[in-house]
Amino acid sequence: MTLSFFDQFMSPTFVGIPLMALALSLPWILYPAPSARWLNNRLLSLQGWFISRFTQQLLLPLNIGGHKWAALLASLMIFLITLNMLGLLPYTFTPTTQLSLNLGLAVPLWLATVIIGMRNQPTHALGHLLPEGTPGPLIPILIVIETISLFIRPLALGVRLTANLTAGHLLIQLIATAAFVLLPLMPAVAILTSTVLVLLTLLEVAVAMIQAYVFVLLLTLYLQENV
């Protein structure tokens, strides 16, 4: 039976039980646990260097009040990168290709930034809805437009991550299927297609890391507007 290309994005089940929770908890098991020794091994040293450098870059646009989010944003970044990278392995499932999961991550974090802005500086937070110097007749229209753009932010976060990963996985599967079909018919073309597949896989590795970074970076920018 021929399977659809979109079957790879179906949530896996075992005896009718969804395995999404297992797919989300597995990355945490792969991380090395920090030790109390003065000298760590190379893996822990590399992990600590990466987290330190990423946190420094992440906190550059934030003031002191936003530094409280450093641990949460760094953990989210590492979690998304791990999920995206594990999804590129054969016979694996990528949870971040599910729009429901991405919206489940984006909406609460975006809502937290909005609530912080409304609690700490409500005048400044509401001021984003109406740019300074707006002509009187345009005030109602601009308020509606800015309000819609505010509520679209979490949807854009989730859709961007889902669309980029889904498109990459589909393209890899299409090219891999073409190479497999062309191998007995036109070996030279199949070898060329396989070369393109390898290059595309390397590109998808970069996309998996970049999209996780963009997701967290946009959350940081939203947080900066409200702290």
N, C-alpha and C positions, 0 to 999 in steps of 0.2 A: 504494500500500500504506500502510495506517495504521500509524504507528509508536507504540510504547508511550511513555508519559510518562517511563518510567525509562531509555529509551535514551540520554538526555543524560548519564547517569552512567556509561556504559560507557567504559572506557579506550580512547582512540583508537589506531588502528594504521595503519601505512603499509607495504604490501607484507609484511604479517604481523609487522612490527616494532612493539612498543609504543612510543608516543611520550610515555610518562610522564616519562622523563628530560628530554626537551625541554621539557615543560610546567613542570618544576621548575627548570630552568636559565634559562628565559627571564626571570623577574623580576630576576635579578642583572644581566642586560644592560641593563635599563632604568634602573638606579640611576646617577646621575652620579658620576664618579670625582673624589675630592678632589684639589685642586691645591696646589702649593707657593706660590702667590701670597699676598700679604698680604690682598688684598681678593678675595672670591669673588663669584660672581654670586648673584642672588636665590634660585635653586633650591638651590644648595649652602648658602646661609645658612639657608633654611627647613628644609632637611634636618637641618643641624646643630642648629638650635634645637629641632626636634621630638625628636631623639634625646637631647639634653641634658635636656629636660623629662621625657621618659618615663623616662630612667634615674634621675633624682632621685626620681620618684614610686615607681619600682620598688624602690629600695633603702631606702625609709623603714622597712619592717618588718624589714629584715635588719641583722644586726650586721656588724662589720668583716670577719669571716671569709667572709661571703657575698658581699662586694663583688667577689670574683674572678669571679663569674658574670655580672657586668654586661654584658660584651661579648656573651656567648653569649645571654643572655635578650633583650637589645635587638635583636640580629640575628634571633632567632627571631620576635620580635614584628613586625618590619618585613616579614620573609619571609611570615608568615601573612597579614598585612593585604594585601600585594600579591597573593598567590594568591587570596584571597577577593574582592578588588575586581576583578581581571581576570576572574574567573569570572562576573561579572555582565554582561560584554559579550556581545553576540550572537555566536553561532557560536564560542564558546570552551568550553574544558573546565576544570572546577574540580577540581584534584587533591585538595583538602581535603574533598571529598564521599566520598572513598574511606576506609573504616574502616581498611584495612590501612596506608595512609600515616599516618593520625593515630595509630594505635597504634605505628607505627614511630618516630614522634617522641616519643610520651608514655612508652613503656615504658623506653627507655634513659635518658632524663632522670630519670624517677622512680627507677629503679634506682640511678642515680648518687647521688641524694640519700640513699637508704637506705644505700648502701655508705659514704658519707661519715660518716653518723651512727654506723654500727656501728664504724667505724675510729677516729673521734675521741673519741666518748663512748658506748661500748656500753651502759653502765648507764642513762644517760638515754634512749637510743633504745629499749631494751627496756622502760623504765618506762612508755612510752606504751601498752603492751599491757595494763597493769593499773593502773587509777586508784587513787590513794591512799585508804585507808579502806574498801576493798571487803570485804564480809563473806566469811568463809572458804568457805562453800558455793558462793558465786557466782564464786569465782576461776577455776575451769576454764572455766566458760561464758563469762565475760568475756574471757578470753585467746583463746578460739576466735573470738568475735565481733570483737574488735579486730584479730586477725590477718586475718580475712576482709575487714574494712573496709580494712585496709592494702593488700591485694593487689587490691582493687577500684578503687583510686584511678586507676591508669593506664587501666583500662577506662572509667571514668567520664569521664576527660579526652577520650579518643578518641571515645566515643559522643556526648558533648555537642556537640563541634564538628561531627561528621558529621551528627547529627540536625537541628541548627539550620539548617545550610546546605542540607541536602537538602530539608527542609520548605519553606524559603523559595523554592528554585528550583522545586519542584513547584507551589507556590501561584502563583508568577508565570506559569508555563506554563499552568496551568488558567485563570486570569483572562484571559490573552492569547488563548487559544483561544476562550473564551466571547465576548470582544469581537469577534474575527474572524468568528465564526459569526453573531452577532447584528447585525452591521453592515448586511447587506442586508435583514434582516427587521424589526428595530426599531432604527433609527439613534439615537434618543434614549437608549435603554437601552445601546446600544453605546458612546455617548459617555460616559455615566455610568460604565460599566465601565472604559473607558480611563482616566478620571480616578482611579478606585480603583487601577488598575494603576500609574500614575505615583506615587501616594502609597506604594503597597506597595514599589515599587522604591527609593524614598528610605529607607523603613524597612529594607530589606535592605542598603542601603549602611551604615547604622548598625549593623545586626546583624553584618555582616562585620567591622567594626572592633571591636565590643564582644566578639565571640566570640574573636577573636585575643588581645585584652587579657585576657580571663578565663582563657584557656588558660595564658598566661605568668604571670598573677597567682597561680593555684593552684599552679603549679610553684614560685613564690617562697615561698608559704606552706609547702609541703612542705619546701623547703630550709631555711627558718627553724627548723623543728622539729629539724633534724639538724645544725646548725652552732652 
